[in-house]
């Protein structure tokens, strides 16, 4: 039987592993880390911004305890993250 503390610890461990995986994926996608030359790429930038959104959501939900917050706060933080990352994407593409 799992206790609430064990369940919380497991959830935080999974969140931490997901954040580590996203960080490694972001590094792997980055141009120039192997060849020394970097050039702008819209698909890579969109992917990096998407990964940033996912990382932000995992951090807010898991490590800021928003997953246990009232529904209005969960929706507000999700709305804030969408607005923030969409604005960054629009500014980049404009």
Secondary structure, 3 states (H helix, E strand, C coil): CCCHHHHHHHHHHHHHHHHHHHHHHHHHHCCCCCCCCCCCCHHHHHHHHHHHHHHHHHHHHHHCCHHHCCHHHHHHHHHHHHHHHHHHHHHHHC
